[in-house]
Amino acid sequence: MDQGKIVAILTGAISILLAIAYLIIVQILDFRGEMIPAPVSQLPLAILGVIKI
């Protein structure tokens, strides 16, 4: 095999490994449950003033 073919195979293998790692990370983060926003009472007053305007 020439060098270009080896680089292409290596690049493809790295790309597949990164895709699998990404899917595993997404599954782990999704497994933690629903993301619930912070209660409004916990927000600083400056942010609340901006929202009310």
N, C-alpha and C positions, 0 to 999 in steps of 0.2 A: 504494500500500500504506500502511496505517496504521502507526503507530510500534510497536504491540504485535506485529505480524507480523514486522517487521524485527528486533526484539529476539529473538523466538522463533527466527528463522532464524539469527541470529548466535550465539545460545546453543547451538543444535544443531551448528553448524559447529565451535565451540570444543570442544564435547563430543566430537565425532568425532575432531578433531585430538589431543586428550588421550588418547583410547583408542588411536589408532594409535601415538602416542609411547610409551605404556605397553607395548604389544605389542612394539615394537622394543627397548625396554630389557630386557624379559623374555627376548627371543631372544638378545640380546647376553650377558646374564648366564648363560643356559643354555648358550651356545656355549662358555663357558670351561671346561666340564667338571664332573665330579662334585665336590661339596664334601666334602673329607676332613677329619674333625675332628683337632684337635691331638693328638699323642701324650700319653698319660697322664704320661709322665716330664716333660713341659713344664709341667704344672699346679703351682701353688704348694702347699706342704705343708698349709696351712690348709684349702684346698678339699678335698684328699684326706682329711683327718681328718673333715670333715663328711660326706663321701660314705660313709665306712666305718661311721659310727654307725648 
